[in-house]
């Protein structure tokens, strides 16, 4: 068995062993009005977080990485939840690279209403980028405030 396959089998066993434990510790049904709580469709998961494709994708492969525990903002998540989330970002990159073959990525989180957070359950957006998906992508995430996206760097 290849090392990668053995690692996947080990992860599956760990997920199966912990499935009852995390359902008890992180009862995702306690916030029934939250669209991220309940029984989500998942692409990948670990004990503390899961990832699924965005229902309103910016680009093909756009996904969300979400902690299982209902926590409103990123800075309220535990260190363990943050590690679990970022581990799934790496796993999703491999999946998206294979399935969608993007040229680049934007990865980010909206924290609070003023920053654009519309669902009070923390989630990381992972947006694959493709050459030509916008005319001039320079400035990247600075585009959240459009007139500040483009700038000239002083040398």
SENUVO-267324 format. One record per residue (C-alpha): x, y, z; residue in one letter; residue number from 1. Coordinates in pm, 1 decimal. Last residue first. Layout:
BEGIN
@X:X Y:Y Z:Z guvex:a vose:NUM
...
***
This chain:
BEGIN
@X:1045.5 Y:5205.2 Z:-473.5 guvex:x vose:155
@X:693.7 Y:5331.5 Z:-417.3 guvex:x vose:154
@X:436.2 Y:5068.9 Z:-505.7 guvex:x vose:153
@X:157.8 Y:5195.4 Z:-731.6 guvex:x vose:152
@X:-190.3 Y:5097.6 Z:-623.5 guvex:x vose:151
@X:-492.8 Y:4913.6 Z:-756.7 guvex:x vose:150
@X:-722.9 Y:4750.1 Z:-504.8 guvex:x vose:149
@X:-795.9 Y:5066.2 Z:-305.9 guvex:x vose:148
@X:-1089.8 Y:5190.8 Z:-517.3 guvex:x vose:147
@X:-1250.2 Y:4843.6 Z:-493.3 guvex:x vose:146
@X:-1251.3 Y:4800.0 Z:-113.4 guvex:x vose:145
@X:-1275.2 Y:4420.1 Z:-102.8 guvex:x vose:144
@X:-1036.1 Y:4445.6 Z:-398.3 guvex:x vose:143
@X:-741.4 Y:4448.5 Z:-155.2 guvex:x vose:142
@X:-789.1 Y:4070.8 Z:-169.0 guvex:x vose:141
@X:-597.9 Y:4057.7 Z:-496.6 guvex:x vose:140
@X:-403.5 Y:4381.9 Z:-556.5 guvex:x vose:139
@X:-330.5 Y:4291.6 Z:-916.8 guvex:x vose:138
@X:-621.1 Y:4090.4 Z:-1065.7 guvex:x vose:137
@X:-642.9 Y:4294.9 Z:-1387.7 guvex:x vose:136
@X:-912.6 Y:4188.6 Z:-1636.0 guvex:x vose:135
@X:-1090.9 Y:3929.8 Z:-1426.9 guvex:x vose:134
@X:-1133.4 Y:3554.7 Z:-1472.2 guvex:x vose:133
@X:-864.8 Y:3582.6 Z:-1746.2 guvex:x vose:132
@X:-618.1 Y:3338.6 Z:-1593.4 guvex:x vose:131
@X:-811.5 Y:3131.2 Z:-1340.7 guvex:x vose:130
@X:-848.7 Y:3174.7 Z:-967.6 guvex:x vose:129
@X:-963.4 Y:2912.8 Z:-717.2 guvex:x vose:128
@X:-1151.3 Y:3061.0 Z:-423.4 guvex:x vose:127
@X:-1107.0 Y:2915.2 Z:-76.5 guvex:x vose:126
@X:-1346.9 Y:3091.2 Z:157.1 guvex:x vose:125
@X:-1290.3 Y:3019.9 Z:526.1 guvex:x vose:124
@X:-1598.2 Y:2983.4 Z:744.6 guvex:x vose:123
@X:-1700.0 Y:3112.6 Z:1087.4 guvex:x vose:122
@X:-2067.2 Y:3072.5 Z:1175.1 guvex:x vose:121
@X:-2261.3 Y:3400.4 Z:1189.0 guvex:x vose:120
@X:-2354.5 Y:3392.2 Z:818.7 guvex:x vose:119
@X:-2333.7 Y:3725.4 Z:632.0 guvex:x vose:118
@X:-1972.0 Y:3819.0 Z:706.5 guvex:x vose:117
@X:-1901.5 Y:4121.9 Z:487.3 guvex:x vose:116
@X:-1619.8 Y:4290.9 Z:679.7 guvex:x vose:115
@X:-1866.3 Y:4525.2 Z:851.3 guvex:x vose:114
@X:-2078.2 Y:4222.9 Z:943.1 guvex:x vose:113
@X:-1798.2 Y:4054.7 Z:1136.7 guvex:x vose:112
@X:-1500.1 Y:3845.1 Z:1030.5 guvex:x vose:111
@X:-1489.3 Y:3766.8 Z:658.2 guvex:x vose:110
@X:-1236.0 Y:3491.9 Z:593.2 guvex:x vose:109
@X:-985.3 Y:3445.9 Z:316.4 guvex:x vose:108
@X:-810.5 Y:3228.7 Z:62.6 guvex:x vose:107
@X:-752.1 Y:3357.1 Z:-291.1 guvex:x vose:106
@X:-603.5 Y:3096.5 Z:-520.9 guvex:x vose:105
@X:-393.9 Y:3053.2 Z:-837.2 guvex:x vose:104
@X:-388.9 Y:2897.3 Z:-1187.5 guvex:x vose:103
@X:-677.6 Y:2657.8 Z:-1130.7 guvex:x vose:102
@X:-675.2 Y:2293.0 Z:-1242.8 guvex:x vose:101
@X:-1040.3 Y:2208.0 Z:-1161.4 guvex:x vose:100
@X:-1041.5 Y:1845.3 Z:-1041.1 guvex:x vose:99
@X:-675.4 Y:1779.2 Z:-954.0 guvex:x vose:98
@X:-590.4 Y:2127.6 Z:-828.0 guvex:x vose:97
@X:-924.7 Y:2139.3 Z:-643.9 guvex:x vose:96
@X:-853.1 Y:1812.6 Z:-463.6 guvex:x vose:95
@X:-494.6 Y:1905.4 Z:-370.5 guvex:x vose:94
@X:-604.2 Y:2250.8 Z:-256.8 guvex:x vose:93
@X:-885.9 Y:2094.0 Z:-55.3 guvex:x vose:92
@X:-637.1 Y:1896.5 Z:153.9 guvex:x vose:91
@X:-428.8 Y:2207.9 Z:225.6 guvex:x vose:90
@X:-735.7 Y:2409.5 Z:325.0 guvex:x vose:89
@X:-842.3 Y:2108.3 Z:533.0 guvex:x vose:88
@X:-530.8 Y:2140.8 Z:749.5 guvex:x vose:87
@X:-609.0 Y:2511.4 Z:786.5 guvex:x vose:86
@X:-948.5 Y:2430.1 Z:937.7 guvex:x vose:85
@X:-812.9 Y:2162.8 Z:1173.2 guvex:x vose:84
@X:-539.8 Y:2397.8 Z:1296.0 guvex:x vose:83
@X:-798.2 Y:2670.8 Z:1356.1 guvex:x vose:82
@X:-1020.5 Y:2425.2 Z:1542.9 guvex:x vose:81
@X:-728.1 Y:2317.3 Z:1763.9 guvex:x vose:80
@X:-635.5 Y:2679.6 Z:1837.3 guvex:x vose:79
@X:-995.2 Y:2735.2 Z:1948.1 guvex:x vose:78
@X:-1235.1 Y:2945.1 Z:1741.1 guvex:x vose:77
@X:-1342.7 Y:3283.8 Z:1880.6 guvex:x vose:76
@X:-1098.9 Y:3472.6 Z:1654.2 guvex:x vose:75
@X:-1265.8 Y:3318.9 Z:1349.1 guvex:x vose:74
@X:-1611.3 Y:3447.9 Z:1437.3 guvex:x vose:73
@X:-1952.6 Y:3300.8 Z:1511.1 guvex:x vose:72
@X:-1870.9 Y:2959.5 Z:1654.6 guvex:x vose:71
@X:-2102.2 Y:2664.6 Z:1597.7 guvex:x vose:70
@X:-1872.4 Y:2367.9 Z:1644.2 guvex:x vose:69
@X:-1812.5 Y:2172.6 Z:1325.8 guvex:x vose:68
@X:-1559.1 Y:2427.3 Z:1200.9 guvex:x vose:67
@X:-1608.8 Y:2532.0 Z:839.3 guvex:x vose:66
@X:-1395.4 Y:2526.1 Z:524.2 guvex:x vose:65
@X:-1583.9 Y:2673.6 Z:231.2 guvex:x vose:64
@X:-1528.3 Y:2594.2 Z:-134.4 guvex:x vose:63
@X:-1492.4 Y:2766.3 Z:-470.2 guvex:x vose:62
@X:-1409.1 Y:2486.9 Z:-719.1 guvex:x vose:61
@X:-1545.8 Y:2666.9 Z:-1026.7 guvex:x vose:60
@X:-1538.8 Y:3043.1 Z:-962.1 guvex:x vose:59
@X:-1732.3 Y:3283.8 Z:-739.2 guvex:x vose:58
@X:-1939.7 Y:2989.2 Z:-620.4 guvex:x vose:57
@X:-2292.4 Y:3036.2 Z:-481.3 guvex:x vose:56
@X:-2358.1 Y:2703.7 Z:-305.6 guvex:x vose:55
@X:-1991.5 Y:2689.1 Z:-201.5 guvex:x vose:54
@X:-1830.8 Y:2345.6 Z:-224.5 guvex:x vose:53
@X:-1784.7 Y:2164.6 Z:104.6 guvex:x vose:52
@X:-1518.9 Y:2142.9 Z:371.7 guvex:x vose:51
@X:-1530.6 Y:2000.4 Z:724.4 guvex:x vose:50
@X:-1398.2 Y:2082.0 Z:1068.5 guvex:x vose:49
@X:-1318.3 Y:1945.7 Z:1414.5 guvex:x vose:48
@X:-1270.2 Y:1571.0 Z:1372.2 guvex:x vose:47
@X:-1167.8 Y:1587.9 Z:1009.1 guvex:x vose:46
@X:-1361.1 Y:1637.2 Z:691.6 guvex:x vose:45
@X:-1341.1 Y:1629.2 Z:316.0 guvex:x vose:44
@X:-1594.5 Y:1693.3 Z:37.6 guvex:x vose:43
@X:-1884.6 Y:1729.1 Z:275.5 guvex:x vose:42
@X:-2260.3 Y:1768.3 Z:248.8 guvex:x vose:41
@X:-2379.5 Y:1913.8 Z:576.5 guvex:x vose:40
@X:-2592.6 Y:1736.1 Z:837.9 guvex:x vose:39
@X:-2691.7 Y:2000.6 Z:1088.5 guvex:x vose:38
@X:-2504.2 Y:2326.6 Z:1131.5 guvex:x vose:37
@X:-2371.6 Y:2529.2 Z:837.6 guvex:x vose:36
@X:-2713.6 Y:2671.3 Z:742.8 guvex:x vose:35
@X:-2762.6 Y:2802.9 Z:1096.3 guvex:x vose:34
@X:-3126.5 Y:2817.5 Z:1212.5 guvex:x vose:33
@X:-3096.7 Y:2476.3 Z:1377.4 guvex:x vose:32
@X:-2819.0 Y:2592.6 Z:1604.1 guvex:x vose:31
@X:-2795.0 Y:2292.2 Z:1840.7 guvex:x vose:30
@X:-2793.8 Y:2050.1 Z:1546.2 guvex:x vose:29
@X:-2417.0 Y:2059.2 Z:1504.2 guvex:x vose:28
@X:-2365.4 Y:1902.8 Z:1844.0 guvex:x vose:27
@X:-1991.5 Y:1950.8 Z:1878.7 guvex:x vose:26
@X:-1890.6 Y:1733.3 Z:2173.0 guvex:x vose:25
@X:-2153.8 Y:1463.9 Z:2114.1 guvex:x vose:24
@X:-2121.1 Y:1459.9 Z:1736.7 guvex:x vose:23
@X:-1745.8 Y:1486.5 Z:1784.7 guvex:x vose:22
@X:-1729.5 Y:1172.9 Z:2000.9 guvex:x vose:21
@X:-1964.1 Y:968.3 Z:1782.0 guvex:x vose:20
@X:-1754.2 Y:1040.0 Z:1472.8 guvex:x vose:19
@X:-1422.5 Y:996.7 Z:1654.9 guvex:x vose:18
@X:-1360.9 Y:631.8 Z:1573.0 guvex:x vose:17
@X:-1491.1 Y:675.0 Z:1217.6 guvex:x vose:16
@X:-1276.1 Y:984.1 Z:1157.8 guvex:x vose:15
@X:-968.6 Y:806.1 Z:1297.4 guvex:x vose:14
@X:-1036.0 Y:505.4 Z:1073.7 guvex:x vose:13
@X:-1080.1 Y:733.1 Z:771.1 guvex:x vose:12
@X:-760.9 Y:919.9 Z:858.0 guvex:x vose:11
@X:-567.3 Y:590.8 Z:882.4 guvex:x vose:10
@X:-706.0 Y:479.4 Z:547.4 guvex:x vose:9
@X:-601.6 Y:812.9 Z:394.9 guvex:x vose:8
@X:-250.8 Y:781.7 Z:544.1 guvex:x vose:7
@X:-217.6 Y:428.3 Z:410.7 guvex:x vose:6
@X:-321.2 Y:554.7 Z:66.8 guvex:x vose:5
@X:-57.4 Y:829.7 Z:75.8 guvex:x vose:4
@X:214.6 Y:582.9 Z:190.9 guvex:x vose:3
@X:137.6 Y:341.3 Z:-93.3 guvex:x vose:2
@X:0.0 Y:0.0 Z:0.0 guvex:x vose:1
***
